[in-house]
Structure formats: C-alpha cells, structure tokens
Amino acid sequence: MFLTMSYGVYMFFACLMLLSIPYVYFLIPETKGVPLERMDELFEIKPVHKAHSILTERMKLEDHEDLAVRNEKLAADERTEMA
C-alpha cells in the first residue's frame, strides 16, 4: 500500500503530526516537576492546558504552610528549652 502512494506516505504522516499538536496541547497536561503521588490530582484539573500551573501553585502554597508549621514548632521547642 505504501509503495503505491510514493510521496503520499510522507503527507499522511505529516498530517498526523500536525493534527497531534492541538490534541497534545489541549488534552495532555504537563507533568514536569509533579511528583508521582500527585499525578491523579493533576489529571483531574480542568482545563488541562492550565493544570500544571494550577497544581504547582497548590504545591507551593502547601510547602509554605508546612514551613510555617515547622517554624512554629521550632519556636515552641526553643521556648520550652529556655524555660
């Protein structure tokens, strides 16, 4: 089949690649920097093309909250040691 198409094979696959660009952009979220434990949450966020930025913002907020809690515990421990 491909032998009879000559340059048509190239056009066929080139069209497939061009059609895949909007599919990938709109339907598959970016997974860079997202831990494996958070992948389910990433794929639940809609719209998909904004999911990565939304999840990374949530992770930053959680990190800041965890850091604040740790600092409070350290301060409380220091106060009890001084007393």
Secondary structure, DSSP 8 states (H G I E B T S, - for coil): -HHHHTTHHHHHHHHHHHHHHHHHHHHS---TT--GGGHHHHHHSSSGGGHHHHHHHHHHHHHHHHHHHHHHHHHHHHHHHH-
